[in-house]
Amino acid sequence: MSYIGVHQLVRYRLNAKLKVPRPVHIQQKEAAVEGFQKTRTTSTADSKSELRQSGTISTSSILVSG
């Protein structure tokens, strides 16, 4: 079955959207991406704990998504 056929079936008969992954650049380095993700999550957690300790925000005002 062609992509157009699949798209028409999913989009118009099933009333859904065909999900596709976001494109990735050919020269993207996996180690750099993993390093960024590790530092991003730890820096976000560190900044929240620093704000909590300084009293800028309360624990109840932090929304946790999961």
mmCIF file of the C-alpha atoms, coordinates in Angstrom:
data_MODEL
# 
_entry.id   MODEL 
# 
loop_
_atom_site.group_PDB 
_atom_site.id 
_atom_site.type_symbol 
_atom_site.label_atom_id 
_atom_site.label_alt_id 
_atom_site.label_comp_id 
_atom_site.label_asym_id 
_atom_site.label_entity_id 
_atom_site.label_seq_id 
_atom_site.pdbx_PDB_ins_code 
_atom_site.Cartn_x 
_atom_site.Cartn_y 
_atom_site.Cartn_z 
_atom_site.occupancy 
_atom_site.B_iso_or_equiv 
_atom_site.pdbx_formal_charge 
_atom_site.auth_seq_id 
_atom_site.auth_comp_id 
_atom_site.auth_asym_id 
_atom_site.auth_atom_id 
_atom_site.pdbx_PDB_model_num 
ATOM 1  C CA . MET A 1 1  ? 0.000   0.000  0.000  1.00 0.00 ? 1  MET A CA 1 
ATOM 2  C CA . SER A 1 2  ? 1.328   3.438  -0.863 1.00 0.00 ? 2  SER A CA 1 
ATOM 3  C CA . TYR A 1 3  ? 1.931   6.235  1.642  1.00 0.00 ? 3  TYR A CA 1 
ATOM 4  C CA . ILE A 1 4  ? -0.891  8.275  0.095  1.00 0.00 ? 4  ILE A CA 1 
ATOM 5  C CA . GLY A 1 5  ? -3.289  5.359  0.582  1.00 0.00 ? 5  GLY A CA 1 
ATOM 6  C CA . VAL A 1 6  ? -2.225  4.917  4.195  1.00 0.00 ? 6  VAL A CA 1 
ATOM 7  C CA . HIS A 1 7  ? -2.492  8.665  4.825  1.00 0.00 ? 7  HIS A CA 1 
ATOM 8  C CA . GLN A 1 8  ? -5.987  8.876  3.344  1.00 0.00 ? 8  GLN A CA 1 
ATOM 9  C CA . LEU A 1 9  ? -7.152  5.851  5.339  1.00 0.00 ? 9  LEU A CA 1 
ATOM 10 C CA . VAL A 1 10 ? -5.764  7.092  8.643  1.00 0.00 ? 10 VAL A CA 1 
ATOM 11 C CA . ARG A 1 11 ? -6.578  10.778 8.199  1.00 0.00 ? 11 ARG A CA 1 
ATOM 12 C CA . TYR A 1 12 ? -10.014 10.705 6.624  1.00 0.00 ? 12 TYR A CA 1 
ATOM 13 C CA . ARG A 1 13 ? -11.577 7.335  7.475  1.00 0.00 ? 13 ARG A CA 1 
ATOM 14 C CA . LEU A 1 14 ? -10.181 6.886  10.974 1.00 0.00 ? 14 LEU A CA 1 
ATOM 15 C CA . ASN A 1 15 ? -10.151 10.635 11.746 1.00 0.00 ? 15 ASN A CA 1 
ATOM 16 C CA . ALA A 1 16 ? -6.633  10.430 13.141 1.00 0.00 ? 16 ALA A CA 1 
ATOM 17 C CA . LYS A 1 17 ? -3.288  11.965 12.292 1.00 0.00 ? 17 LYS A CA 1 
ATOM 18 C CA . LEU A 1 18 ? -0.453  9.887  10.939 1.00 0.00 ? 18 LEU A CA 1 
ATOM 19 C CA . LYS A 1 19 ? 2.456   10.385 13.325 1.00 0.00 ? 19 LYS A CA 1 
ATOM 20 C CA . VAL A 1 20 ? 5.959   10.429 11.903 1.00 0.00 ? 20 VAL A CA 1 
ATOM 21 C CA . PRO A 1 21 ? 9.230   11.022 13.748 1.00 0.00 ? 21 PRO A CA 1 
ATOM 22 C CA . ARG A 1 22 ? 10.957  14.366 13.513 1.00 0.00 ? 22 ARG A CA 1 
ATOM 23 C CA . PRO A 1 23 ? 13.760  14.322 10.925 1.00 0.00 ? 23 PRO A CA 1 
ATOM 24 C CA . VAL A 1 24 ? 17.329  13.978 12.203 1.00 0.00 ? 24 VAL A CA 1 
ATOM 25 C CA . HIS A 1 25 ? 20.333  15.562 10.523 1.00 0.00 ? 25 HIS A CA 1 
ATOM 26 C CA . ILE A 1 26 ? 22.798  13.134 8.930  1.00 0.00 ? 26 ILE A CA 1 
ATOM 27 C CA . GLN A 1 27 ? 25.809  14.679 10.692 1.00 0.00 ? 27 GLN A CA 1 
ATOM 28 C CA . GLN A 1 28 ? 24.210  14.741 14.146 1.00 0.00 ? 28 GLN A CA 1 
ATOM 29 C CA . LYS A 1 29 ? 26.426  13.141 16.780 1.00 0.00 ? 29 LYS A CA 1 
ATOM 30 C CA . GLU A 1 30 ? 24.681  10.774 19.179 1.00 0.00 ? 30 GLU A CA 1 
ATOM 31 C CA . ALA A 1 31 ? 27.198  11.409 21.964 1.00 0.00 ? 31 ALA A CA 1 
ATOM 32 C CA . ALA A 1 32 ? 26.519  15.148 21.819 1.00 0.00 ? 32 ALA A CA 1 
ATOM 33 C CA . VAL A 1 33 ? 22.760  14.569 21.989 1.00 0.00 ? 33 VAL A CA 1 
ATOM 34 C CA . GLU A 1 34 ? 23.092  12.226 24.975 1.00 0.00 ? 34 GLU A CA 1 
ATOM 35 C CA . GLY A 1 35 ? 25.394  14.692 26.731 1.00 0.00 ? 35 GLY A CA 1 
ATOM 36 C CA . PHE A 1 36 ? 22.940  17.517 26.157 1.00 0.00 ? 36 PHE A CA 1 
ATOM 37 C CA . GLN A 1 37 ? 20.028  15.479 27.472 1.00 0.00 ? 37 GLN A CA 1 
ATOM 38 C CA . LYS A 1 38 ? 21.950  14.509 30.613 1.00 0.00 ? 38 LYS A CA 1 
ATOM 39 C CA . THR A 1 39 ? 23.032  18.075 31.390 1.00 0.00 ? 39 THR A CA 1 
ATOM 40 C CA . ARG A 1 40 ? 19.617  19.495 30.530 1.00 0.00 ? 40 ARG A CA 1 
ATOM 41 C CA . THR A 1 41 ? 17.757  17.244 32.952 1.00 0.00 ? 41 THR A CA 1 
ATOM 42 C CA . THR A 1 42 ? 20.270  17.654 35.757 1.00 0.00 ? 42 THR A CA 1 
ATOM 43 C CA . SER A 1 43 ? 20.480  21.419 35.339 1.00 0.00 ? 43 SER A CA 1 
ATOM 44 C CA . THR A 1 44 ? 16.687  21.667 35.394 1.00 0.00 ? 44 THR A CA 1 
ATOM 45 C CA . ALA A 1 45 ? 16.505  19.598 38.570 1.00 0.00 ? 45 ALA A CA 1 
ATOM 46 C CA . ASP A 1 46 ? 19.356  21.602 40.138 1.00 0.00 ? 46 ASP A CA 1 
ATOM 47 C CA . SER A 1 47 ? 17.704  24.924 39.367 1.00 0.00 ? 47 SER A CA 1 
ATOM 48 C CA . LYS A 1 48 ? 14.394  23.768 40.865 1.00 0.00 ? 48 LYS A CA 1 
ATOM 49 C CA . SER A 1 49 ? 16.091  22.588 44.042 1.00 0.00 ? 49 SER A CA 1 
ATOM 50 C CA . GLU A 1 50 ? 18.049  25.861 44.292 1.00 0.00 ? 50 GLU A CA 1 
ATOM 51 C CA . LEU A 1 51 ? 14.851  27.872 43.929 1.00 0.00 ? 51 LEU A CA 1 
ATOM 52 C CA . ARG A 1 52 ? 13.128  25.690 46.512 1.00 0.00 ? 52 ARG A CA 1 
ATOM 53 C CA . GLN A 1 53 ? 15.994  26.154 48.985 1.00 0.00 ? 53 GLN A CA 1 
ATOM 54 C CA . SER A 1 54 ? 16.123  29.906 48.460 1.00 0.00 ? 54 SER A CA 1 
ATOM 55 C CA . GLY A 1 55 ? 12.379  30.177 49.113 1.00 0.00 ? 55 GLY A CA 1 
ATOM 56 C CA . THR A 1 56 ? 11.606  31.747 45.728 1.00 0.00 ? 56 THR A CA 1 
ATOM 57 C CA . ILE A 1 57 ? 9.021   29.103 44.923 1.00 0.00 ? 57 ILE A CA 1 
ATOM 58 C CA . SER A 1 58 ? 7.130   26.678 47.115 1.00 0.00 ? 58 SER A CA 1 
ATOM 59 C CA . THR A 1 59 ? 7.148   22.920 46.632 1.00 0.00 ? 59 THR A CA 1 
ATOM 60 C CA . SER A 1 60 ? 3.423   22.910 45.871 1.00 0.00 ? 60 SER A CA 1 
ATOM 61 C CA . SER A 1 61 ? 3.839   25.287 42.914 1.00 0.00 ? 61 SER A CA 1 
ATOM 62 C CA . ILE A 1 62 ? 6.108   22.912 40.980 1.00 0.00 ? 62 ILE A CA 1 
ATOM 63 C CA . LEU A 1 63 ? 4.239   20.850 38.416 1.00 0.00 ? 63 LEU A CA 1 
ATOM 64 C CA . VAL A 1 64 ? 5.704   17.459 37.709 1.00 0.00 ? 64 VAL A CA 1 
ATOM 65 C CA . SER A 1 65 ? 4.949   15.946 34.341 1.00 0.00 ? 65 SER A CA 1 
ATOM 66 C CA . GLY A 1 66 ? 5.468   12.296 33.830 1.00 0.00 ? 66 GLY A CA 1 
# 
